[in-house]
Amino acid sequence: MATGSPADIDQSLLSFEKLDRSSPDLWPEQIPGVSEFAAFKSPVKDSKTAPKKWMAELEQEDLEMLQEFGSLSTPQLMEKVRGLQNLAYQLGLEEAREMTRGKFLGILEKPTKR
């Protein structure tokens, strides 16, 4: 078996065959009528007419936040996620301090029944 450079191997693996998927003779339908049925029952079509259940529960502020996140690039989105994770961690630490404080002050004890 002859060995070559990776570029030679890549060139030998290239295929210049053109596949035309527009021809029904070359790519017949697996089961006749399925395409029409799938288009009729497609959830994509329904999503344009009726709002999703989860979308109905969103407020304007939530939609604006979704649009903001959608407009971010991947590195910007990752930075935003890191910031949210750091904030959640800090809030967890603060909550733990407050719970410890409440325990020492006796605020969290169950009342005794009389």
C-alpha positions as CSV (number, residue, x, y, z in Angstrom):
1,M,0.0,0.0,0.0
2,A,1.5,3.3,-1.1
3,T,1.5,6.1,1.4
4,G,1.3,9.7,0.5
5,S,0.9,13.1,2.0
6,P,-2.5,13.9,3.6
7,A,-3.2,16.4,0.7
8,D,-2.7,13.6,-1.9
9,I,-5.0,11.3,0.1
10,D,-7.6,14.0,0.3
11,Q,-7.4,14.6,-3.5
12,S,-7.8,10.9,-4.2
13,L,-11.0,10.8,-2.1
14,L,-12.8,13.6,-3.9
15,S,-15.8,12.8,-6.1
16,F,-16.9,15.0,-8.9
17,E,-20.2,13.2,-9.5
18,K,-23.1,15.6,-9.8
19,L,-26.4,14.4,-8.2
20,D,-29.5,16.2,-9.5
21,R,-32.2,15.7,-6.9
22,S,-34.8,17.6,-8.8
23,S,-35.6,14.6,-11.1
24,P,-38.5,12.4,-9.8
25,D,-37.2,9.6,-12.0
26,L,-33.8,9.6,-10.3
27,W,-35.2,10.1,-6.8
28,P,-38.7,8.6,-6.7
29,E,-40.9,9.1,-3.8
30,Q,-40.6,6.1,-1.3
31,I,-44.3,5.9,-0.7
32,P,-46.6,7.7,-3.2
33,G,-48.5,10.5,-1.5
34,V,-46.3,10.8,1.6
35,S,-45.0,14.2,0.5
36,E,-48.4,15.8,0.2
37,F,-49.5,14.3,3.5
38,A,-46.4,15.5,5.3
39,A,-46.9,19.0,3.9
40,F,-50.5,18.9,5.0
41,K,-49.7,17.7,8.6
42,S,-46.5,19.7,8.9
43,P,-46.1,21.4,12.3
44,V,-44.0,24.1,10.6
45,K,-47.1,25.3,8.8
46,D,-49.1,25.4,12.0
47,S,-46.4,27.4,13.8
48,K,-46.9,30.3,11.5
49,T,-50.6,30.6,12.2
50,A,-50.9,29.8,15.9
51,P,-48.4,31.0,18.6
52,K,-46.7,28.3,20.6
53,K,-47.9,27.7,24.1
54,W,-44.5,28.7,25.6
55,M,-44.5,31.9,23.5
56,A,-47.9,32.9,24.8
57,E,-46.6,33.0,28.4
58,L,-43.7,35.4,27.5
59,E,-43.9,39.1,28.3
60,Q,-42.4,41.9,26.2
61,E,-39.3,42.0,28.3
62,D,-38.7,38.3,27.8
63,L,-39.1,38.6,24.1
64,E,-36.6,41.5,24.0
65,M,-34.1,39.4,26.0
66,L,-34.6,36.5,23.5
67,Q,-33.9,38.8,20.6
68,E,-30.8,40.2,22.3
69,F,-29.5,36.7,22.9
70,G,-30.3,35.8,19.3
71,S,-28.3,38.7,18.0
72,L,-25.1,37.8,19.9
73,S,-22.2,36.0,18.3
74,T,-21.1,32.7,19.8
75,P,-18.2,34.1,21.8
76,Q,-20.5,36.9,23.1
77,L,-23.2,34.4,24.0
78,M,-20.6,32.3,25.8
79,E,-19.4,35.3,27.7
80,K,-23.0,36.2,28.7
81,V,-23.5,32.6,29.9
82,R,-20.3,32.7,32.0
83,G,-21.5,36.0,33.5
84,L,-24.8,34.4,34.4
85,Q,-23.1,31.4,35.9
86,N,-20.9,33.6,38.0
87,L,-23.9,35.6,39.2
88,A,-25.7,32.4,40.1
89,Y,-22.6,31.2,42.0
90,Q,-22.4,34.5,43.9
91,L,-26.1,34.4,44.7
92,G,-25.7,30.9,46.0
93,L,-22.8,32.0,48.3
94,E,-24.9,34.9,49.6
95,E,-27.9,32.6,50.2
96,A,-25.7,30.2,52.2
97,R,-24.4,33.0,54.3
98,E,-28.0,34.2,55.0
99,M,-29.1,30.7,55.8
100,T,-26.2,30.3,58.3
101,R,-27.0,33.6,59.8
102,G,-30.7,32.7,60.2
103,K,-29.7,29.4,61.8
104,F,-27.5,31.2,64.4
105,L,-30.2,33.8,65.1
106,G,-32.8,31.0,65.6
107,I,-35.0,32.3,62.9
108,L,-35.4,29.0,61.1
109,E,-36.3,26.9,64.1
110,K,-39.7,25.3,64.0
111,P,-42.1,26.7,66.6
112,T,-42.9,24.4,69.5
113,K,-46.5,23.2,69.8
114,R,-48.2,24.0,73.1
